[in-house]
């Protein structure tokens, strides 16, 4: 090859298969999954068990969960500003509802993302709506800093309620799963 130098010892190394010379890679195991043990004979086989498991645990896509967690608070904040309520009761209700629904729809791995996104989403939706509605009042940086402090303190109760609602949904789901596993 152009520009490359072959050292005589390297030519022999290139003919040897990679993988440390320990022999071929073993084939994957064909054992049954411990989660499905005992269910295969009753349901007619592994494929039927997997199909039944998918039907039971079908969850919305992550995009739907994100749209719920982001969309409802933003919709509530913009709707409140348009109606002159300045993100008020409607925004608070839609924010709490959005995070509770997102926690209900999310997978176990998705709970982390739902719960950790409460604070940034609540603050961004509230401050964004307030700033867009009253942009002329915040021309000076001192006024903007004062407004940001006021917005953070006004958004905090809704943030706490939304986090509490999402945690309650997660707890109820965990209890239901534990109760269901004891029966089966």
Backbone torsions as a table, in degrees:
resi	resn	phi	psi	omega
1	UNK	NA	148.5	-174.0
2	UNK	-67.8	127.1	174.1
3	UNK	84.5	-5.6	-179.6
4	UNK	-107.9	141.9	-179.3
5	UNK	-106.8	133.5	179.4
6	UNK	-103.4	122.5	175.4
7	UNK	-89.7	134.9	-174.2
8	UNK	-51.2	-37.6	179.4
9	UNK	-68.6	-30.7	-179.2
10	UNK	-70.9	-29.1	-179.7
11	UNK	-63.6	-39.0	178.9
12	UNK	-69.4	-35.6	179.2
13	UNK	-66.3	-31.3	-177.5
14	UNK	-73.1	-24.2	179.1
15	UNK	-79.6	-23.6	-178.7
16	UNK	-76.2	137.5	179.2
17	UNK	-65.4	145.4	179.1
18	UNK	-74.7	159.9	-179.8
19	UNK	117.6	13.3	174.2
20	UNK	84.9	2.1	178.0
21	UNK	71.7	23.1	-179.1
22	UNK	-90.8	4.3	-179.8
23	UNK	105.0	-174.6	-177.1
24	UNK	-70.3	156.6	177.9
25	UNK	-74.4	133.2	-178.0
26	UNK	-68.2	153.5	178.8
27	UNK	-72.8	155.4	178.2
28	UNK	-65.0	151.7	-179.7
29	UNK	-71.6	148.2	-179.7
30	UNK	-112.4	29.6	-180.0
31	UNK	-77.8	162.4	177.7
32	UNK	-78.1	153.2	179.2
33	UNK	-74.9	131.7	-179.1
34	UNK	-60.0	-27.4	-179.8
35	UNK	-68.8	-23.7	-177.2
36	UNK	-105.5	4.6	-178.7
37	UNK	-64.6	136.1	179.8
38	UNK	90.0	-16.6	-177.9
39	UNK	-99.1	-15.9	-173.8
40	UNK	-67.6	-42.1	-174.9
41	UNK	-72.1	-35.0	-178.4
42	UNK	-73.3	-37.6	-172.5
43	UNK	-94.0	-1.7	177.1
44	UNK	94.0	17.0	174.7
45	UNK	126.7	170.5	-175.9
46	UNK	-68.1	-38.5	-178.6
47	UNK	-63.3	-40.7	179.0
48	UNK	-66.9	-37.1	178.7
49	UNK	-65.9	-42.8	178.1
50	UNK	-64.3	-41.1	179.5
51	UNK	-64.2	-40.2	178.5
52	UNK	-66.8	-38.3	178.6
53	UNK	-65.6	-38.9	178.3
54	UNK	-66.9	-38.4	-179.1
55	UNK	-66.5	-35.3	-178.4
56	UNK	-73.9	-37.5	-172.4
57	UNK	-108.3	25.7	-179.6
58	UNK	-67.1	123.4	-178.9
59	UNK	-120.5	153.9	175.9
60	UNK	-64.7	162.3	179.6
61	UNK	-68.3	158.9	177.9
62	UNK	-58.7	-30.0	178.6
63	UNK	-63.3	-37.2	178.2
64	UNK	-68.0	-40.1	179.0
65	UNK	-64.6	-44.0	179.1
66	UNK	-65.2	-41.8	179.1
67	UNK	-62.3	-35.9	178.4
68	UNK	-69.8	-47.1	-177.4
69	UNK	-68.1	-31.9	179.2
70	UNK	-92.9	-39.9	-171.3
71	UNK	-68.2	-46.1	-177.3
72	UNK	-64.8	-44.0	175.9
73	UNK	-63.1	-40.8	179.4
74	UNK	-66.4	-42.8	177.5
75	UNK	-60.5	-43.0	178.4
76	UNK	-65.2	-40.3	-179.4
77	UNK	-68.1	-45.2	179.5
78	UNK	-68.6	-38.7	176.7
79	UNK	-63.7	-39.5	177.5
80	UNK	-64.1	-40.6	178.7
81	UNK	-68.0	-38.7	179.1
82	UNK	-67.9	-33.8	179.5
83	UNK	-85.7	-3.0	177.5
84	UNK	84.9	8.9	-178.5
85	UNK	-88.0	-5.4	-176.7
86	UNK	45.2	120.4	-161.2
87	UNK	-27.7	97.9	-176.0
88	UNK	-116.8	-127.5	-173.6
89	UNK	-63.8	-43.2	179.7
90	UNK	-61.9	-41.4	177.5
91	UNK	-64.2	-43.6	-179.0
92	UNK	-62.7	-44.6	-179.0
93	UNK	-65.3	-45.9	-180.0
94	UNK	-66.7	-32.7	177.7
95	UNK	-67.8	-47.4	178.5
96	UNK	-63.0	-44.1	178.9
97	UNK	-63.5	-41.5	-179.9
98	UNK	-61.5	-43.8	-179.7
99	UNK	-75.3	-32.2	175.2
100	UNK	-65.8	-43.7	177.6
101	UNK	-65.5	-39.8	178.9
102	UNK	-63.8	-40.1	177.6
103	UNK	-67.2	-34.3	177.8
104	UNK	-68.8	-38.4	-176.5
105	UNK	-83.0	-23.2	-173.7
106	UNK	-73.6	156.3	172.8
107	UNK	-78.8	175.0	177.4
108	UNK	-59.2	-41.1	178.6
109	UNK	-67.1	-29.7	-179.4
110	UNK	-78.1	-15.6	179.1
111	UNK	-59.5	-38.8	179.8
112	UNK	-58.0	-44.4	-177.4
113	UNK	-69.8	-37.6	179.0
114	UNK	-65.8	-48.8	-176.3
115	UNK	-68.0	-37.1	-178.9
116	UNK	-78.9	-13.7	-179.6
117	UNK	-92.6	-2.4	-177.7
118	UNK	-59.4	-54.1	-175.7
119	UNK	-61.3	-50.5	-179.3
120	UNK	-64.1	-37.7	-178.6
121	UNK	-69.2	-43.2	-179.9
122	UNK	-63.4	-47.2	-180.0
123	UNK	-65.1	-42.0	-178.6
124	UNK	-67.0	-41.4	-179.0
125	UNK	-68.2	-41.6	-179.4
126	UNK	-69.4	-51.0	-177.4
127	UNK	-67.8	-36.3	178.2
128	UNK	-62.8	-44.2	179.5
129	UNK	-66.6	-42.5	-180.0
130	UNK	-64.6	-43.1	-178.3
131	UNK	-67.6	-42.3	-179.8
132	UNK	-66.4	-34.8	-179.1
133	UNK	-76.0	-30.7	-175.3
134	UNK	-127.7	44.7	-175.9
135	UNK	-60.0	-37.0	-177.4
136	UNK	-67.2	-25.5	179.5
137	UNK	-75.3	-17.4	-173.6
138	UNK	-115.4	44.6	179.8
139	UNK	-76.4	-32.8	-179.3
140	UNK	-90.8	147.3	-178.6
141	UNK	-67.4	-31.4	176.8
142	UNK	-65.5	-42.5	178.6
143	UNK	-65.8	-38.2	178.7
144	UNK	-66.1	-40.8	178.4
145	UNK	-65.2	-41.3	177.3
146	UNK	-64.3	-43.0	178.2
147	UNK	-63.6	-40.5	179.5
148	UNK	-63.3	-40.2	177.3
149	UNK	-65.4	-40.6	179.4
150	UNK	-66.9	-39.8	179.9
151	UNK	-66.0	-40.7	-179.8
152	UNK	-64.2	-42.1	179.8
153	UNK	-71.3	-31.9	178.4
154	UNK	-74.1	-29.4	-178.5
155	UNK	-84.9	-15.9	-174.4
156	UNK	-60.9	-44.8	179.9
157	UNK	-60.3	-40.4	178.5
158	UNK	-66.5	-36.8	177.1
159	UNK	-61.4	-43.4	179.4
160	UNK	-65.7	-42.2	178.8
161	UNK	-64.9	-40.8	179.8
162	UNK	-66.0	-42.5	177.9
163	UNK	-65.5	-41.3	177.5
164	UNK	-62.7	-41.5	179.2
165	UNK	-65.8	-41.7	178.9
166	UNK	-66.2	-41.1	177.5
167	UNK	-65.1	-37.5	177.5
168	UNK	-64.2	-42.1	177.5
169	UNK	-62.7	-42.7	178.7
170	UNK	-62.8	-43.7	179.8
171	UNK	-63.0	-43.6	178.5
172	UNK	-63.0	-41.8	178.1
173	UNK	-64.0	-40.3	178.0
174	UNK	-63.8	-42.2	178.7
175	UNK	-65.4	-39.6	177.7
176	UNK	-64.6	-41.2	178.6
177	UNK	-65.0	-39.9	179.2
178	UNK	-67.2	-40.6	179.3
179	UNK	-66.2	-39.5	178.6
180	UNK	-67.6	-34.8	-179.2
181	UNK	-73.8	-26.3	178.0
182	UNK	-72.2	-34.5	-179.9
183	UNK	-70.7	-40.6	-174.1
184	UNK	-83.0	NA	NA
